[in-house]
Amino acid sequence: MLTRSNNAPSAERPVLRLGLAGFTTAEQSSLNIALALRAAKYQMNWQLAQLGDADAWCVNGSRVSALPDGTLRIVPGLPSGRSIRINPAEIDWPVAFSTPLAAPDFKPTYLFQPNSPESIASMLTQLEGWLRPLMVQFHLASYIVEKNIDLRSRVFHVSVNGKLYALLSRRAGIGVWPLADPGEMRNAVWNHRPGMADDIPGYFVRTDFSQLMWQYATRTTRDCLPPHYRTRRLFLRRPPRLPMRLLNDASLMLVSELGATPGTLKELAQRTGMDAVQLSRQLAALYMVGSITADPKRAPAPRSAADGSGWNSAFDSTDLSTPVGSDMTVKLTLGNRPPPPDARTEH
């Protein structure tokens, strides 16, 4: 028997992150204004982000040169910046290039005219077409948190007007129809299905629960940290089981600190130098993926900070630890993912 969930829509909007490369401060400001205007019109928000944290990139095509080994070099638009070297074959998130292109033989998938609001809007529509599954995943996680959905040993089919948009299963993971319209998620119906009904279609975009909840916790404005986590001593249960690209330096620092010595929120603020808002958000993300606990009985014995853990700093385009002018080589792959849906096929 199917159970229809109470489907009161959430007021939350998905957040998408855009990284910029090769643009001057004035050019970045112009693009930021375009993002703000778009947020006022559509049910989602764009935010500028560091390249390593971004869901999509915009690159100044006039500052791109093709190298003999097939990689591209992007010259910085800021005096304090560094050149970035990327291999298009190793990047599986959308990258849009502004015209004119300095490398005439390079044929990118996404192009836009930086001085044309219409062209910028068209480019963002194309990027959003690729990122539809990510926006749908945000809505799924928001509903799970808002309604306190118990996913243990359960399977849910999430449909809109009879069309399967997503399938959630503790065993199989999460699958999202690539052309699902995030704007229609307010009309989604959650149906509880038997455990055997968890066969995710092969063309669905797949993820797991850790990535689903981490992406949500690091984007939402909702306070996801339980109240008692703000007063009790916190312990590391395990490092988050996530692709390295999703982890930033702040989360890695907290994993290292808690792995060495448990601490309260106040103590962690002193040890890490993070402010209360940033620390709460990072701890909430670790909590959402089961990496921290306030129960000492659920924590393993603390590990020495000197122990090799295999954890490295996340990519950060503002890191100037190497000389200005040297290249940063970006090799960030997300794993298997189907080709981007054509944003023109359905709106």
Buried (B, 14 or more C-beta within 10 A) or exposed (E): EEEEBEEEEBEBBBBBBBBBBBBBEEBBEBBBEBBEEBBEEBBBBBBBBBBBBBBBBBBBBBBBEBEEEEBBBBBBBEEEBBBBBBBBEEBBBBBBBBBEBBBEEBEBEBBBBBEEEEBBBBBBBBBBBBBBBBBBBBBBBBBBBBBEBEEEEBBBBBBBEEEBBBBBBBEBBBBBBBBBBBBBBBEBBBBBBEEEBBEBEEEBBBBBBBBBBBBBBBBBEEEBBEEEBBEBBBBBBBBBEBBBBBBBBBBBBBBBBBBBBBBBBEBBBEBBEBEEEEBBBBBBBBBBBBBBBBEEEEBEEEBEEEEEEEBEBBBBBEBEEEEEEEBBBBEBBEEEBEEBBEBEEEE
